[in-house]
Amino acid sequence: MIQTLSRAVCRIAGRTMDLLLRPLPPLVRIETTNACNSRCTICPPSRHAAADPADGRPPVHLHHRPVRRAGCREIHLHNFGEPLMDDRIAQRVRYAKQCGLPRVKIFSNGSLMDERWARELIDAGLDEIKISFDGATREEFEQIRAPLQFDRIIENIHRLVALRNQFAIPHEDSRGLLQHFGQAGNGSPAGGSCR
Ligand code: SF4
């Protein structure tokens, strides 16, 4: 009986140590909101019903510092939601950069990227953003990504690129931002992607 108990305790202690000592993966994804302003046909229907009360969102300082200490190099602040539905997303990006995360990235549907958001995210130090597109034509896009408007998103992307250029971000980690904004700024929807 004592032997069995002792073996069980050793096993639990061993597993706990294993978990504590195991390094985090180099990339961590944190969803700060599951709300979205779109109802795309390619999105899991269950997602459409997701509720996201503002007071349920994680605090800005969630996890970044321990994540960095554990060796993580890249953090994505999105999953199954539109990150710009989180009114604190720019603060989160800024905090992650202040914690020393080399690369901070979001995916977005681009529809809410007005001038205020563009300025705030660039200023916060966002390294990369991907704007999701589906469909090879305006009609296809608006069919799949209803109620998003193709022209509005293209306009938002152009403004973002212009502001990015105006800010002339000096640090090396801005290359991804430049690259992806540049691609999107050509006005040619490239590849379909969904978060
Ligand atoms: S695919 Fe993206 S933009 Fe469309 S409903 Fe889902 S989360 Fe929102």
Residues whose N, C-alpha, C, O or C-beta is under 5 A from the ligand:
A	BS01	SF4	C36 S38 R39 C40 C43 F80 G81 E82 N109 C194 R195
